Amino acid sequence: MDPRLSLGAILIVLPVLFNVFFAALARAFDYPDILRHPPEEILTRFAAGGSRLILLWWAFMLTAVALVPVAALLAVELGSAGPWLAQLGLVLGVAAGLTQALGLARWPFLVPMLVRRYADATTDAERGAVLIIFDTANRYLGVAVGEHLGYLLTGAWTLVVGIALIASPEASDILGWLGVALGALIAIGSLEFVGRSGSRGWPTAERLVPLAYAGWSVWLVALGIALLMDWR
């Protein structure tokens, strides 16, 4: 199969799967609102979800992993915009996919073990220790790795791809400028828990991220369609 057709198909399917699994997690686990609830409530809700919820998290994690081959294929496709842009996009895209995946990996692998330890705990001290571990993992893998570095790298990759689209003689300038705008918005959203807002979050960024990612999903689909149509 033509690599361009493969990439176009992946760019269309990937955001669809991302949003399908996100919606399923919202329905089954009240994600992402559940993250603002007390740790004991989150663990209890997770336990109630059973193996189906674990599989949903695993599948959602794989949508982040899929960004790695997408970044590689798109770097090749946009090589005409300049080798430095293509190489920078490749590095940022691979880093974004791996970072997002590392942040999400706690849910299908670490959290089930913590749920079991919490259920088997016989003293308040044991339960408290589990909650501290869970809270620490959420703060580090969730907030620092996934939400901050993951969003920042995804935004930077999107912005660079947008610039490459504008510079490419074959690609669409409209999709390029949209990529630049969306990349900047996602990068700004990564600052939700940075600086003085570190403890409670920056409300503007909290509202911005879902809108930016919704636009990003539509942009990826449009990019895939443009590739299938040879950028016309």
Wavefront OBJ file of the C-alpha trace (Angstrom):
o trace
v 0.000 0.000 0.000
v 1.120 3.553 -0.738
v 2.634 5.020 2.510
v 0.672 8.229 1.920
v -2.613 6.293 1.839
v -1.645 4.379 4.978
v -0.781 7.588 6.813
v -4.001 9.259 5.663
v -6.072 6.325 6.921
v -4.253 6.272 10.280
v -4.726 10.022 10.744
v -8.467 9.566 10.289
v -8.849 6.438 12.448
v -6.573 7.480 15.341
v -8.527 10.541 16.583
v -11.798 8.613 16.167
v -10.482 5.819 18.413
v -9.041 8.361 20.854
v -12.433 10.019 21.281
v -14.340 6.718 21.402
v -12.174 5.450 24.264
v -12.254 8.849 25.987
v -16.064 8.848 25.858
v -16.155 5.270 27.157
v -13.937 6.238 30.103
v -16.119 9.265 30.804
v -19.178 7.029 30.916
v -17.664 4.154 32.893
v -15.368 6.113 35.226
v -16.520 9.758 35.066
v -13.127 10.642 33.571
v -11.574 13.209 33.776
v -13.796 14.757 36.492
v -13.101 11.778 38.786
v -9.471 12.935 39.081
v -10.592 15.858 41.246
v -12.240 13.549 43.779
v -10.565 12.127 46.930
v -8.097 9.249 46.253
v -10.162 6.712 48.204
v -13.196 7.464 46.046
v -11.152 7.113 42.841
v -9.809 3.703 43.928
v -13.292 2.525 44.910
v -14.734 3.596 41.551
v -11.842 1.956 39.727
v -12.410 -1.326 41.585
v -16.095 -1.232 40.620
v -15.135 -0.949 36.947
v -13.434 -4.350 36.937
v -11.385 -5.778 34.081
v -13.420 -3.887 31.454
v -12.221 -0.551 32.848
v -8.608 -1.773 32.877
v -8.886 -2.785 29.213
v -10.362 0.617 28.350
v -7.381 2.336 29.936
v -4.989 -0.009 28.111
v -6.649 0.757 24.764
v -6.627 4.492 25.506
v -2.904 4.276 26.276
v -2.288 2.617 22.900
v -3.822 5.594 21.081
v -0.984 7.658 22.575
v 1.584 5.067 21.478
v 0.157 5.252 17.937
v 1.316 8.862 17.690
v 4.903 7.550 17.378
v 4.513 5.906 13.925
v 2.272 8.780 12.820
v 5.042 11.262 13.632
v 7.577 9.139 11.766
v 5.451 8.754 8.629
v 4.422 12.408 8.623
v 8.060 13.510 8.944
v 8.835 11.596 5.750
v 5.788 13.032 3.996
v 6.683 16.610 4.925
v 10.347 16.292 4.030
v 9.885 18.738 1.154
v 9.315 21.521 3.705
v 12.945 21.194 4.815
v 14.939 18.450 6.570
v 15.283 20.370 9.833
v 11.504 20.807 10.144
v 10.920 17.134 9.359
v 13.543 16.009 11.873
v 12.258 18.341 14.589
v 8.707 17.138 13.987
v 9.878 13.524 14.222
v 11.651 14.075 17.553
v 8.753 16.036 19.079
v 6.094 13.616 17.822
v 7.880 10.517 19.118
v 8.539 12.222 22.467
v 4.900 13.351 22.709
v 3.513 9.872 22.016
v 5.851 8.135 24.459
v 5.336 10.744 27.190
v 1.543 10.601 26.930
v 1.710 6.783 26.978
v 3.948 6.776 30.075
v 1.486 9.021 31.870
v -1.485 6.804 30.992
v 0.334 3.508 31.688
v -0.289 3.890 35.417
v -3.983 3.130 34.963
v -3.851 -0.374 33.419
v -0.712 -1.476 35.318
v -0.087 0.413 38.584
v -3.578 1.372 39.753
v -5.026 -2.202 39.701
v -2.268 -3.284 42.092
v -2.976 -0.317 44.385
v -6.692 -1.154 44.309
v -5.905 -4.705 45.494
v -3.570 -3.438 48.223
v -6.194 -0.951 49.389
v -8.896 -3.651 49.530
v -6.592 -6.057 51.422
v -5.376 -3.437 53.909
v -6.318 -4.221 57.513
v -5.244 -0.992 59.215
v -5.714 2.724 58.608
v -1.931 3.069 58.294
v -1.812 0.556 55.427
v -4.715 2.215 53.640
v -3.109 5.626 54.170
v 0.163 4.404 52.647
v -1.661 3.140 49.552
v -3.447 6.476 49.164
v -0.148 8.377 49.431
v 1.420 6.166 46.732
v -1.622 6.640 44.493
v -1.650 10.403 45.029
v 2.095 10.637 44.329
v 1.808 8.554 41.142
v -1.087 10.715 39.972
v 0.846 13.888 40.628
v 4.016 12.677 38.923
v 2.836 10.414 36.075
v -0.509 12.132 35.567
v 0.110 15.830 36.111
v 3.859 16.219 35.477
v 4.515 13.589 32.789
v 1.161 13.193 31.036
v -0.639 16.506 31.391
v 2.341 18.873 31.428
v 5.126 17.296 29.333
v 2.685 15.297 27.207
v 0.523 18.296 26.355
v 3.568 20.558 25.881
v 5.258 18.132 23.461
v 2.002 17.410 21.611
v 1.409 21.129 21.216
v 4.973 21.694 20.017
v 4.697 18.806 17.520
v 1.400 20.143 16.180
v 2.848 23.628 15.819
v 5.930 22.328 13.951
v 3.764 20.192 11.652
v 1.677 23.300 10.977
v 4.777 25.274 10.028
v 5.932 22.403 7.798
v 2.536 22.329 6.071
v 2.799 26.057 5.342
v 6.354 25.627 4.028
v 5.550 22.576 1.904
v 4.724 23.323 -1.749
v 2.250 20.416 -1.814
v 0.331 20.868 1.420
v -2.561 23.081 2.509
v -1.741 26.457 4.084
v -5.119 26.464 5.850
v -4.332 23.183 7.643
v -0.904 24.598 8.412
v -2.211 27.722 10.126
v -4.794 25.656 12.006
v -1.990 23.403 13.228
v 0.008 26.394 14.431
v -2.997 27.796 16.328
v -4.019 24.464 17.867
v -0.439 23.621 18.803
v -0.085 26.927 20.627
v -3.378 26.384 22.494
v -2.415 22.864 23.595
v 0.993 24.114 24.749
v -0.679 26.877 26.778
v -3.010 24.249 28.282
v 0.030 22.345 29.541
v 0.659 25.184 32.025
v -2.425 24.357 34.126
v -0.396 23.212 37.154
v 2.737 25.322 36.683
v 3.882 28.092 39.030
v 1.420 29.738 41.397
v -1.401 27.555 40.033
v 0.472 24.347 40.897
v -1.734 23.345 43.822
v -5.205 24.123 42.498
v -4.753 24.463 38.726
v -5.228 27.344 36.307
v -8.961 27.485 35.441
v -8.370 29.024 32.005
v -6.093 26.144 30.987
v -8.535 23.616 32.428
v -11.282 24.943 30.124
v -8.919 25.371 27.171
v -7.505 21.828 26.956
v -10.747 19.943 26.083
v -11.603 22.500 23.385
v -8.072 22.435 21.966
v -8.010 18.629 21.845
v -11.422 18.520 20.189
v -10.095 20.866 17.509
v -6.890 18.808 17.297
v -8.922 15.649 16.604
v -10.800 17.352 13.776
v -7.504 18.731 12.420
v -5.943 15.240 12.317
v -8.953 13.882 10.431
v -8.798 16.790 7.969
v -5.072 16.162 7.529
v -5.755 12.509 6.786
v -8.419 13.379 4.223
v -6.081 15.905 2.575
v -3.387 13.235 2.286
v -5.820 10.775 0.723
v -6.717 13.486 -1.779
v -3.014 14.266 -2.410
v -3.265 17.581 -0.488
v -5.881 18.990 -2.857
l 1 2 3 4 5 6 7 8 9 10 11 12 13 14 15 16 17 18 19 20 21 22 23 24 25 26 27 28 29 30 31 32 33 34 35 36 37 38 39 40 41 42 43 44 45 46 47 48 49 50 51 52 53 54 55 56 57 58 59 60 61 62 63 64 65 66 67 68 69 70 71 72 73 74 75 76 77 78 79 80 81 82 83 84 85 86 87 88 89 90 91 92 93 94 95 96 97 98 99 100 101 102 103 104 105 106 107 108 109 110 111 112 113 114 115 116 117 118 119 120 121 122 123 124 125 126 127 128 129 130 131 132 133 134 135 136 137 138 139 140 141 142 143 144 145 146 147 148 149 150 151 152 153 154 155 156 157 158 159 160 161 162 163 164 165 166 167 168 169 170 171 172 173 174 175 176 177 178 179 180 181 182 183 184 185 186 187 188 189 190 191 192 193 194 195 196 197 198 199 200 201 202 203 204 205 206 207 208 209 210 211 212 213 214 215 216 217 218 219 220 221 222 223 224 225 226 227 228 229 230 231 232
